[in-house]
Amino acid sequence: MIYFDTDTQQALVDRLYNCLRDGGYLFVGHSEGLTGLKHRFRYIVPSVYRR
């Protein structure tokens, strides 16, 4: 996601959230994160978020 602009990152994170079941996990690369984006994921540990 780091190569996308902020609007595209936001749209992707929103879509991923809607595609995951409750309790599902989102794993991102170690150089990525959801910092600076409005999201509903719960931070677990670096690079791991949960719906």
C-alpha positions as CSV (number, residue, x, y, z in Angstrom):
1,M,0.0,0.0,0.0
2,I,2.9,2.4,0.5
3,Y,3.1,3.0,-3.2
4,F,-0.6,4.2,-3.4
5,D,-1.7,7.8,-2.7
6,T,-3.6,8.4,0.5
7,D,-7.1,8.4,-1.0
8,T,-6.4,5.0,-2.6
9,Q,-5.0,3.6,0.7
10,Q,-8.1,4.8,2.5
11,A,-10.4,3.2,0.0
12,L,-8.4,-0.1,0.1
13,V,-8.4,-0.2,4.0
14,D,-12.2,0.4,4.0
15,R,-12.8,-2.3,1.5
16,L,-10.6,-4.8,3.3
17,Y,-12.5,-4.1,6.5
18,N,-15.8,-4.7,4.8
19,C,-14.5,-8.0,3.3
20,L,-13.3,-9.5,6.6
21,R,-15.5,-11.3,9.0
22,D,-15.7,-10.1,12.6
23,G,-12.5,-11.1,14.4
24,G,-10.6,-11.4,11.1
25,Y,-7.0,-10.3,10.9
26,L,-5.3,-7.9,8.5
27,F,-1.5,-8.4,8.1
28,V,0.5,-5.7,6.4
29,G,4.1,-5.5,5.5
30,H,6.6,-4.4,8.2
31,S,7.2,-1.0,6.4
32,E,3.4,-0.4,6.1
33,G,0.8,0.5,8.6
34,L,-2.5,2.2,9.0
35,T,-1.1,5.3,10.7
36,G,-2.7,8.5,9.2
37,L,-5.7,6.6,7.9
38,K,-9.2,6.6,9.5
39,H,-9.9,2.9,10.1
40,R,-12.0,0.7,12.3
41,F,-9.4,-2.0,12.8
42,R,-8.0,-2.7,16.2
43,Y,-4.2,-2.6,16.5
44,I,-2.8,-5.9,17.8
45,V,1.0,-5.7,17.3
46,P,3.1,-4.0,14.6
47,S,1.8,-5.0,11.2
48,V,-1.2,-6.9,12.6
49,Y,-4.8,-5.5,12.9
50,R,-8.1,-7.1,13.8
51,R,-11.6,-6.4,12.7
